[in-house]
Amino acid sequence: MPNQSSRPKFELRPYQKAAIESVYEARARGVKRMVVCLPTGAGKTVIFSQLTAREAQERHVLVLAHREELLEQARDKLDRAMEGRVRVEIEQGARVASPEARVVVCSIRSLREERLKRLIQDRDIGLVIYDECHHATADDNRRVLAQLGAFDPHWRGTLLGFTATTTRGDGVGLDLVFQEIVYTRSILEMVRDDYLVPLRGYRVSTMADLRALTSAGLDFNQDELAEAVDIQERNALVARAIQELARDRRTIVFCVTVAHARNLAAALRLLGIPAATIHGEMKRDDRARTLENFRRGRWQAITNVGVLTEGFDDPGVSCIAMARPTRSQGLYAQCIGRGTRLAPGKEDCLILDFVDLSDLSLVTLPSLFGLPHALDLDGEEVGEARQQLWQLSLDFPGFEIEASEITLDEIKRRAESFDPLTMDINPEVMAISPHAWVSLGSAGLVLHFQRKRDRLSEMLILDSRRRGANKYQVYFDQEEVASFSTVEQAIEAVDYEIRKMGARPAETARDEAPWRHEPPSPKQIEALRALTPPRSATTAGEAVRYLAFARYARKRRFVRPPAR
């Protein structure tokens, strides 16, 4: 690539500069096929325009895209970046780039073998930019990349992919094409730094039944899904929720099929909400006219099937209604990204999750950011909810959220009233053991007893969360001594060892052992006061349970939020 000091006149954001530097650093290390992963609204086109402007001074650049709207957007932004210094043209359908074009924006679907051969014949391709590169693993797209020479070990060019998601609905990994993700930044980091708007969410439960649906890749079979959700009662519920929660927000509604989109638009219009439908089967001019009317406010809501998941730029959108349930995090992230861009007067984006009956985990706004998928944000901002749950996990070690629909306020209430001593032992454990095992929640179990007078010993069974023979690990006074595939096997082994130790261990391991009912020692009282939250105990048995729970119960159930 040419010298990095020659820059077009663009004011880059700090992370855009960092992304560009990461590309050059990776190329210097010999990486030829790389990915930059940035959320929608981060200005990916600005970044590759800068890279293109530098490269086009000495070599040619190809920009690959899938949708017509992406071609036009890329060409316009590249034109501005080039400032008239080099020609930028489109290769698609009837449009053929001239030999003088140093930057060619191509529809990858148009690049049949002979056409691509002609296009690259007299060009020295130094940089191939692949927009929305999560599509790259498809057979015909890999054929295009192979013909460009991207997989040739002696290729002198660089393949640079841009995407908002590195996951695909069919489960195929991008490592089939690319070698390395050289730069990435999350939505929450972008929101924290005021480059994207905060996301608020509501969970709306429906009675549509998805439990009998089959899979297609990592998501549902589309025909079966449409039959399950495109029903009058559900469409009416979706429309009412949009009316009540979105109010005057301009809203994009994601649907399953064209019929579903049309039916939902009709349900919205019945409630007096101006709504239109857009889909891939529409003529180009009709689609452009519909989108322009939506931008100008003639339509408050627009229902669509797939068309607006990529390449649609309308910063004024401030509500996304996910009327299309999905198991694909990649698809979900693409959809909600349509509402994250900054705009004058826009404070946030509202995400409406319509959650149907399913034995499988549907992606929701909370689950996308590592929170319980059944959490109802009830209008809360997801970044703030993440921060609050992180703090709760620190303030109330071992508190675990039940896998059922619940609001943040209810989680707080339960956490504040949580007492480890009230946790029940599994009845199957009580049935096979005479000893006073104590629950550590999902972490495991602990048992205290005396081998010598006035000296406690401890048997600990921890769930390693691994599979197989090493799932449950047994520790005796902090030293690992054995592992088992089931908790029952571990308990039986510990009970056997305690009986072998003699009468005192066996007797003091029982619930009725006198030491458990004696007052706590001054040292135990001091340790209890130092806990978060501070605890008090009336007996030594309660004290050791509190202290064991504080030591071993899992404290961090959520990923630490990015610091400001």
N, C-alpha and C positions, 0 to 999 in steps of 0.2 A: 504494500500500500504506500501511497505518497507520504511526504512529510506532514506530520500532524499540525504543524503551525499554520498551514494555509486553511483558513476557516471562512465560510460564508458568514454574513452578518446575521446571526441568530443569537438571541439571548437564551442560553440553555439553562435549565434547572440543574441543581447540583447532582441529582441522581441520573439525569440524562448524560451529563459529563462523565459520571462514574461508569455508566453503561458503555459509552464509547471507549473509554480507557480500558475497560475490561475486554472489549473486542480486540483491541490492538495488542494487549498483553497476551491474550490467548493465542492470537495468530503468531506472535513472536515465539511462543512455546511449541508451535507446530500444529496447533489445532486447526483443522480445515473445515469442519462442519460443527457449528456452534449455535446455541439458542440464547436469546434474551427473553426472559419471561417477565412481563409487566402487565398490571391490570388494565382493563379498558379505561381510557381517559388519561393514561399516563403520557401520551404523546409519543407513541412508538414511531409514527411516521416522521416526526421531527428528528428523531434519533437517526433513522436510516437515511433521511434526507442529508444530514450532515455527513454521514459516512459516504454516501453516494457522491456528494459534491467533491470530497477529497479524492475519491477513487477515479472519478470521471476525468480528472485532469490528465491522467496517463493511460488508463485502460477503460474498457467498456463495462457497463453495469446492466444486469438484468434484474427486474423486480417481478416476482411471480405472485399472482393473486388469483382468487377463485371467483369472486363476484364482480359484476360490472360496476357496482357502486364503489368497490375498493379500487378498481382500476382508475376511475375518474378522480377519486380523492388523492390517490398516490401521485398521479400525473400532475395535478394542480399544485400540490405541496412541493413536489420535486422541481417544478418549473420555478416556483418562488425561490427555492434554495439555490438553484443554478444561476439566478439573476441574469438569464439570457446568455450565459457564457457557453453552454452546451445545449444541444437539442435533446428534448425529452419527448418521446412518441409512444403510442400505444400499438401493440400487436394483438389484435383480437378480431375474430370474424372477418368482415370485409376490410378492416383497417390493417394496413401493412406498414411497418416502420421502414423509413427510408434508410439507405446505407449511411447517411450523415448522422443519424441518431446515435449518440454515445450512451444514452440511457434509454432502455426500452422497458416499458411496463407491459407485461404479458399476461394474458389469460391462459393459465396453465392448461385449461381444457382445450384451447385452440392449438396447442403445440403438438400436433401430430409429427411423426418422425420426419417426413420430408420437409415440413414447414420449419421445424426446429433446425434441421440441417442447414437450410438456406439462411436462417436468421443468424446463426453463429459462424457461418462459413468464413467471413472476412472480418470477424470481430475478435479482439483479444479480451476475453471475459475475465476480469479480475475479481469481481464481486457479484454473487447471486444472492439477492435478498428474497426470502420466502415469507410473505405475510400470512398470518394465521397458519403457522407451520405445523400445527397439530394434525393437519390433513396430509402431511408429507408421506406417511407410511402406506397410503393406498397404492395399489400396484401400479396404476398408470402414472401417478405422480413420481414414484421411484424410478419409473422408466425414463421420465423427463430428466430427472437428476442424473441418472446414469449416463444418458446421452450427452449431457453437459460435461461429463467427466468427473463429477463430484466424488465418486467412489474410487477413482484412480489414485493410487498412492503417489503418483508423480504429478498430480494436478497442481497447477500454479495458482488456482483461484481459491476463494473463500465462500462457503455456503453459510449464510447467516439467517437463521429463522427467528421470527418474532411471533409471540403468542401470549394470550392472557391465561392460558391453561395448558399444562403439559400432560393432561389426562384425556383419553379418548373413550368414547362410549363402547368401543369394541374391545377395550382392554389391551390393545397393542401399544407397546411402549415406544417412545420417540427415539430410544437408543437403537432402533432398527435403522435409523437414518443419521442421527446426530451423535457426536462424540461427547459433548459437554454442554451443560447450562452454565454460561459464563457470567451471567448477571441476572438477579431476580429481586423483586421487591413486592411485598404483600399489599393487599388492599388496605389493611389496618394501618400499616406504616404510612401509606399515602394519605389516609384520612388524618392520622396523627399530625402530619406535616402540612395539613391544609391544602393538599393538591387534589383531593377528592372529597365529596360531601359525606357526612356520617350516614350510616344506614340504620333505620329503625324498622322494627318488624312486628307483625301480628300473625298469629296462628289461627286459622279458621278450619275447624274440623268438619268433615262431611261424612255422609253415610255411604258413599260410593265404595264398593268392595273390590279391592285389588288382589285379594288373597289367592285367587285361582289363576292369576295371570302367569304366563310363561315369560322367559327371558329372551332378549335378543342382545347378545354381547353382555355389557354390564348394565343394561337398562331393560325396560319392559318391551314386549312385542307391541308395536305401534297400533296395529289393527285391534288387538284385544284391549289395549289401553283406551282407545277411542270409544269402543263399545261400552266400557265400564264407566267412563266419566262424562261422555256427551249425552247426558240425560237431562230432562227438563228441570227436575227438582234441583240438581246440582248447579246447572247454569243459572237458575234463578237465585240460588244462594250466593254464587260468585258475584253476580250483578249487584245484589243488595249489599254485600260486603264492600264492594268498590264504591258504591253510592255513599255508604255510611262512613267508611274509613278514609278513602281517598279524597272525598269531597270535590274540591275544584282542581285537584292536581291533574296534570296531563299524564295519562296512564298508558303503559304498554301491557297488553295481556298476552301471555304465551299459551298457545293451545296445542292440541295433538294433531288434528287434521283440519283441512279446509272447511269441512262441514261443521266441525266443532267451533272453529273461529267464527263462521257465519252465524251459527246458532247463539253463540255468546254475544256477538254484536247486537243481534236482535233482542236478546234479553236485556241488554243495557239500554237500548233505545226505548223499550217498553217502560223503563223507569225514568225516561226523560233525559238520559245521558247521550249526547251526540257521539256516535261510535261508527267506525268504519272497519273494514277488513282488508288485509294485504297478505298476499301469498305468492309463491314462486310461479304459479301458472298465469298470473296477470301479464298483460302487455307492459313493456317497459314504460311507455308514456303514462299509462293508467296508474302504474305503481308510483312513478315520480309525482304525479298530480295528487294522489292520495296522501303521500308523505308530506308534500308541501302544504296541503290543507291542514294536516295535523300540526305542522310546525306553526302555522298561523293561528291555530286555535279554533278552526271550524269544527274539528273533531276533538272531543276531550279524551276519548279512549280509542285505541286502535288494537284490534285483535289480529294476531299473526301466527303463521306456522313457519318457523325456521328462518324466515327472511331477515328478521331484525336481530338475530343472535350474533351476527358478525357484520362489521363494516357500516353500521348505522350510527351516525353522529348527530345527536339532537340534545344539546345540554339542558334544554328546558324540561325534559322528562323528569318527573320527581316521584313517580310511583310505578312499581313493577308488580304485576299480579301473576303469580305462578299457578295458573289454572291447569298447567300441564305437570302432573307429578313426575318426578324423575329420581333415579338412583345414581345418576351421573353427576359427580361434583364438577366436572369440566363444563358440561352443558349448563348446569345451574349458575356457575360463575360467569359464563358468557352472557346469560340472560340478565342477571342483576346488574352486570356492568353497563347495561344501556342507561342506567339511571344515576351513575356515580359522578358524572362530570360536573364541574363547577359552572354556575351561571349566575348572572346578576339577580339578586333577590332570593336565590335558592339556598335554603338552609340545610336541607337533608333530603334523603330519598327514602320513601316508604316501601317496604317489601311485604307483600301479602302472600303467605304460604297457605295453600289449600291442601289440607292433609287428609288423605283417604284411609280407609281401613286396609292395613297391610301387615303381613308377617315380616316383611323386609323393611329395613330402615330407609325411609325417603329422605332425600337431602332437603334440609331447611336452612334458613339463614343462620340459626344458632349452630347447627351441625357443621356448616361450612367453615366455621371458625373454632371448631374443637369443643363446642359446648354441647350439653345433652340435646339430642335431636328432638326430644319431646318438650323442650323448654318453650313456653309461650312468653315472648318478650313483652307483650301487651303494650306495644308502642315505645319500649325502651330502646336506646341506641346500643347496638351489639357490642361495640368496643367498650362502652361503659359497663355493660353486663359482664363482659369477660373480666374486666378489672375487679368488679365486685365479687365475682365467684372466686377469682384468684385470692382475694383478700380473705374471703370466708374460709377457703381451704387452709390458710395460715392461722386464722383465729380459732378455728374449730377443727383441729387435727382429727382425721378419721371419719368426719361426717361425710356421709355418702348420699347422693341424690337418687331417689327412687326412679326407676325407668317407667315413668308415667307422666302424662301431661301436667305441667306445673309452671307457676309463674315465679318470677324472681323474688317477689315479696314473700311468697309462701316458702321458698327455699330459705330466705333469711329467717323467717319465723321459726322454721324447724331447726335450723342451725343453732339459733340462740337458745332453744329449749333442749338441745341435744345433750344427753347424758350417756356416756359409754356404759355405765352400769346397768342401763335398761336394755342393752342389746341381748337378744335371745341366742341361745346355743341351738344349733340344729338338733331336732329331736333324735335323728339317727346317731348323732354323737353321744347324746345322753343315754341312748339305749345300749351302746356297746362299751361304755366306760363308766366306772364308779367314781371317777375322779372329777375335781372341780375345775374343768377346763373353762377358759374365759375367751369370749369372742373378740377378735381384733378387726371385725368387719371383713372386708374382702381380702385383707392382708393375711389372715390365718387365725391361729389359736395359740394360747399360752397357758401353761400350768405351773404353779408354784408349790414347793414342798420343802421340807427340811431334811437334809442328810445328817446334819449335826444340830444340836440344840442352839437356838438363837441365830442360825445361819440359813438364809433362804437359798434354794437352788431353783433353776428355771429350765423348763422344757418348752421349746418354741417350735411351732410348725408354721412355716411361711409358704404362701403360694407364690412360686417363682414366675407364674404366668407362662411358663414354657410347657410344651407338650411332652408326653412320654414319661419315662421312669423317673425323671428328675423334677417333676412338677412340684411336689411338696417336699421341702427341705426341712430337716429336723436339726435343731441346735440345742446343745446341752451346755448351759452356762456360757453362752456366746460362741461356742465352738461347733461347727457343722460336723454332725456325726453320721447322717444317713439321708437318703432321699427315696421317695416313693411316688407311684403314679396316682394313688388316690389318698384322700385325707383319712379314710377309714383304716387303710393299711398303716399309715403313719401313727395314728392314735393307738392302734393295737400294739404296735412295736414299742411305743413309749411306755404304755401301761405294763407291758411285759418286763421292760428294763427296770421300771420302778419297783415292781414286785421282787425282782432279783436283788435289789439293793438292800432289802431287809424290812423290818417292821416299821421303823420310824419314817422312812420315805413313803411307804404305802399308806400309813395312817395319816400323815400330815398333808398328803395330796388330796384328801377328801374334803368335802364342803364343811363337814362338822368339826374339823380339826380345831382345837382350842386357840392356836395362834391367830387364826383368821378373825376371831371375835375379840381379841385384845385391843386396847387403844393403840392408835398409830404412834410411832416413835417420834421424838423431836426432829430427827433427821428426815423422816417421811413427811412431816408437816411442813417443814421448810421447802422440800422439793415440790410438794403440792402447790404451795403459794407461788412458786416460780413458773408454773405451767401457764399456757395461754389457751383458754382462759384459766385463771386461778381456780383451784379446786379445794374442797375440804372433805375430810373423811372421818367417820365415827369409829371405824375399826381398821386394823392393820390389813385385813383382807381387801377392804375397799381401796385403801391407799395403794397397795401393789397393783391392783387392777387399773386404777387411774394412771399410774406411772408407766405401766407396761403399754397401755393404749397410746399414751403420748409418745413413747419411744418407737413403737413398731407400726402403728396404724398408718396407712398411706396418707401423707400430708398434701401431696401435690397432684390433684386430680386434673388440673387444667394447665395449659401452656402459659408461661409468664407473658403478660401483655408487653408489647414494645414500649420502652421508656421514652418519654418525651425529651 
